[in-house]
Amino acid sequence: MHWDKVYQPFLKPRFADDELPNTTLASLIALADKLDTLVGFFALNKQPTGEKDPYGCRRLALAIIRLLEQPNLCCPLAPLVDTASGQLPFTAPSDTAKHVLHFLSDRLSHRYPKKRALLLAVRFSWQQPLQQQISQTEELETFISPREGSAFLAAFKRVHALTTKHPSTQPLQKALCQHPAEKGCLHALATLSPQPSLSQHLTELNTLFQPINQLLDEVMILDPDHQLRENRLALLAKIYHQVTQQIDFSHCLAH
């Protein structure tokens, strides 16, 4: 058996539409090889400038992203970049890993131009597996579609507008929440699971748009009474905080 036939799977993918390695071992070796090469180029200040990319860093970045999209490589990238930059045969600049991850984030945005807002919404981080976060964006995209969570998103938009323009300055006093709509929101928030899965969280959020709309339709949030106004703004802040713990829906408003 020729050595090039043995080594060939570890070289994939070599270009944008090239097939991926067909085993986990080959994928791991390919990832290590391409990541080591990319980090080395950045450590030597050979990263792309403008349209010029003489060392094929963009091609390497795309290959790394495609490899990490595979279910069998469910691993965070940031620690691997740190390891690669620390094991070069020379001392790399201290900010090498940061620049590599920033570059990879830029290439990821180019690979998924329609998912940029969704990636921000799920708080994308290279500290988490890429494949897992792409799956989250797909689940979120389905949720905010007209058939699913558009009613919730419309209610959230109203809350976002008020909390942005009138931020809360006081802690919430539940004793001051005497209006039925205020009590309804408090009850709805209390029913949310403390640590739900993303699917469960989105399902639960779909039950919130009615009490939120009722609150905003029936209660004067900016009441002339200072104490009531501040408490109602605090209630909106609580709604906003609990709703956005897993997903920052503010990035979805223009989606």
MARGU-166033 format. One line per 4 residues: number of its first residue (from 1); for each residue z, x, y of C-alpha. Coordinates in nm, 3 decimals. Layout:
N
NUM	Z,X,Y | ...
# end
This chain:
255
1	0.000,0.000,0.000 | -0.101,0.138,0.339 | 0.178,0.191,0.589 | -0.006,-0.001,0.861
5	0.000,-0.315,0.642 | 0.374,-0.273,0.595 | 0.441,-0.215,0.964 | 0.191,-0.468,1.102
9	0.426,-0.776,1.087 | 0.678,-0.590,1.305 | 0.419,-0.550,1.582 | 0.366,-0.923,1.628
13	0.311,-1.096,1.859 | 0.076,-0.846,2.025 | -0.088,-1.091,2.268 | -0.031,-1.441,2.406
17	-0.175,-1.641,2.118 | -0.096,-1.399,1.839 | 0.094,-1.533,1.538 | 0.465,-1.460,1.508
21	0.629,-1.258,1.229 | 0.670,-1.466,0.915 | 1.018,-1.345,0.815 | 1.351,-1.322,0.993
25	1.371,-0.948,0.926 | 1.028,-0.889,1.077 | 1.121,-1.101,1.380 | 1.443,-0.904,1.434
29	1.264,-0.570,1.413 | 0.986,-0.691,1.644 | 1.244,-0.818,1.895 | 1.440,-0.491,1.889
33	1.122,-0.286,1.930 | 0.982,-0.487,2.220 | 1.316,-0.519,2.395 | 1.382,-0.146,2.367
37	1.037,-0.074,2.511 | 1.074,-0.320,2.801 | 1.421,-0.196,2.893 | 1.294,0.161,2.879
41	1.011,0.087,3.122 | 1.252,-0.078,3.367 | 1.498,0.209,3.337 | 1.212,0.446,3.428
45	1.113,0.221,3.722 | 0.780,0.132,3.557 | 0.811,-0.246,3.602 | 0.514,-0.450,3.733
49	0.442,-0.448,4.105 | 0.240,-0.739,4.236 | -0.057,-0.800,4.009 | -0.041,-0.450,3.860
53	0.118,-0.421,3.517 | -0.015,-0.097,3.366 | 0.248,-0.086,3.090 | 0.210,-0.447,2.978
57	0.563,-0.554,3.070 | 0.459,-0.916,3.117 | 0.303,-0.918,2.771 | 0.620,-0.769,2.627
61	0.834,-1.027,2.805 | 0.622,-1.314,2.672 | 0.649,-1.173,2.320 | 1.028,-1.150,2.350
65	1.049,-1.510,2.474 | 0.825,-1.635,2.193 | 1.036,-1.453,1.935 | 1.356,-1.603,2.076
69	1.208,-1.953,2.061 | 1.216,-1.935,1.683 | 1.502,-2.126,1.516 | 1.581,-1.825,1.296
73	1.662,-1.610,1.601 | 1.938,-1.822,1.752 | 2.105,-1.541,1.946 | 2.184,-1.478,2.315
77	1.967,-1.216,2.480 | 2.201,-1.074,2.747 | 2.420,-0.872,2.506 | 2.106,-0.729,2.341
81	1.970,-0.614,2.677 | 2.305,-0.450,2.759 | 2.301,-0.271,2.423 | 1.939,-0.158,2.467
85	2.003,-0.019,2.816 | 2.310,0.168,2.690 | 2.135,0.330,2.395 | 1.838,0.485,2.572
89	1.799,0.863,2.527 | 1.870,0.902,2.899 | 2.111,0.741,3.145 | 1.963,0.417,3.275
93	2.041,0.289,3.626 | 2.344,0.059,3.620 | 2.141,-0.243,3.729 | 1.869,-0.207,3.464
97	1.993,-0.494,3.246 | 2.021,-0.725,3.548 | 1.661,-0.655,3.654 | 1.530,-0.700,3.300
101	1.700,-1.039,3.263 | 1.575,-1.148,3.605 | 1.222,-1.047,3.505 | 1.249,-1.238,3.177
105	1.376,-1.545,3.364 | 1.071,-1.526,3.590 | 0.838,-1.505,3.288 | 1.021,-1.796,3.126
109	0.952,-2.006,3.437 | 0.583,-1.919,3.408 | 0.583,-2.016,3.041 | 0.748,-2.351,3.116
113	0.637,-2.441,3.470 | 0.716,-2.811,3.419 | 1.063,-2.736,3.283 | 1.195,-2.518,3.568
117	1.411,-2.795,3.712 | 1.531,-2.893,3.366 | 1.628,-2.534,3.286 | 1.831,-2.525,3.606
121	1.984,-2.862,3.517 | 2.111,-2.737,3.180 | 2.242,-2.427,3.362 | 2.017,-2.188,3.176
125	2.176,-1.854,3.090 | 2.067,-1.560,2.876 | 2.427,-1.564,2.748 | 2.321,-1.863,2.533
129	2.044,-1.881,2.269 | 1.707,-1.961,2.427 | 1.591,-2.195,2.150 | 1.905,-2.404,2.189
133	1.856,-2.441,2.563 | 1.488,-2.532,2.531 | 1.597,-2.809,2.293 | 1.846,-2.927,2.556
137	1.572,-2.949,2.821 | 1.360,-3.158,2.584 | 1.652,-3.393,2.519 | 1.723,-3.418,2.892
141	1.355,-3.481,2.970 | 1.356,-3.774,2.729 | 1.677,-3.908,2.884 | 1.550,-3.913,3.242
145	1.221,-4.075,3.144 | 1.160,-4.432,3.267 | 1.241,-4.574,2.923 | 1.579,-4.403,2.896
149	1.804,-4.288,3.181 | 1.608,-4.366,3.495 | 1.863,-4.633,3.596 | 2.146,-4.383,3.565
153	1.949,-4.122,3.760 | 1.888,-4.370,4.042 | 2.263,-4.443,4.059 | 2.343,-4.072,4.051
157	2.101,-4.015,4.340 | 2.307,-4.253,4.554 | 2.629,-4.071,4.463 | 2.468,-3.733,4.528
161	2.348,-3.838,4.874 | 2.693,-3.960,4.980 | 2.891,-3.669,4.836 | 2.652,-3.419,4.994
165	2.671,-3.578,5.338 | 3.040,-3.671,5.320 | 3.227,-3.424,5.096 | 3.572,-3.523,4.979
169	3.866,-3.351,5.147 | 4.155,-3.529,4.975 | 4.268,-3.570,4.612 | 4.207,-3.908,4.453
173	4.497,-4.154,4.464 | 4.439,-4.407,4.189 | 4.699,-4.640,4.337 | 4.468,-4.695,4.636
177	4.180,-4.805,4.410 | 4.249,-5.178,4.430 | 3.897,-5.319,4.449 | 3.766,-5.441,4.109
181	3.461,-5.214,4.145 | 3.684,-4.913,4.202 | 3.891,-5.001,3.897 | 3.572,-5.052,3.699
185	3.454,-4.700,3.780 | 3.789,-4.550,3.689 | 3.785,-4.734,3.357 | 3.427,-4.621,3.284
189	3.515,-4.258,3.360 | 3.823,-4.280,3.137 | 3.606,-4.381,2.841 | 3.394,-4.063,2.860
193	3.461,-3.818,2.578 | 3.635,-3.495,2.690 | 3.404,-3.255,2.501 | 3.099,-3.447,2.381
197	2.779,-3.310,2.240 | 2.482,-3.331,2.475 | 2.341,-3.632,2.288 | 2.673,-3.814,2.305
201	2.717,-3.723,2.672 | 2.377,-3.864,2.768 | 2.441,-4.181,2.569 | 2.773,-4.232,2.746
205	2.619,-4.170,3.089 | 2.382,-4.459,3.034 | 2.685,-4.691,3.053 | 2.783,-4.563,3.398
209	2.500,-4.679,3.620 | 2.623,-5.038,3.639 | 2.981,-4.961,3.755 | 2.847,-4.696,3.995
213	2.597,-4.940,4.150 | 2.865,-5.209,4.167 | 3.096,-4.971,4.351 | 2.829,-4.872,4.603
217	2.706,-5.231,4.652 | 3.042,-5.404,4.686 | 3.273,-5.144,4.840 | 3.247,-4.998,5.189
221	3.278,-4.630,5.104 | 3.292,-4.519,5.469 | 3.567,-4.765,5.553 | 3.709,-4.755,5.909
225	4.050,-4.698,5.752 | 4.075,-4.320,5.719 | 4.292,-4.326,5.408 | 4.067,-4.570,5.222
229	3.754,-4.381,5.327 | 3.888,-4.046,5.205 | 4.008,-4.197,4.878 | 3.673,-4.361,4.810
233	3.496,-4.035,4.881 | 3.740,-3.870,4.641 | 3.644,-4.130,4.379 | 3.276,-4.048,4.430
237	3.359,-3.678,4.399 | 3.535,-3.749,4.069 | 3.230,-3.941,3.945 | 3.002,-3.655,4.049
241	3.222,-3.393,3.882 | 3.249,-3.573,3.549 | 2.881,-3.662,3.540 | 2.765,-3.305,3.609
245	3.001,-3.115,3.381 | 2.728,-3.052,3.125 | 2.411,-3.126,3.323 | 2.349,-3.065,3.692
249	2.145,-3.377,3.759 | 2.080,-3.276,4.119 | 1.792,-3.065,3.985 | 1.640,-3.374,3.823
253	1.619,-3.589,4.135 | 1.268,-3.473,4.226 | 1.154,-3.447,3.864
# end
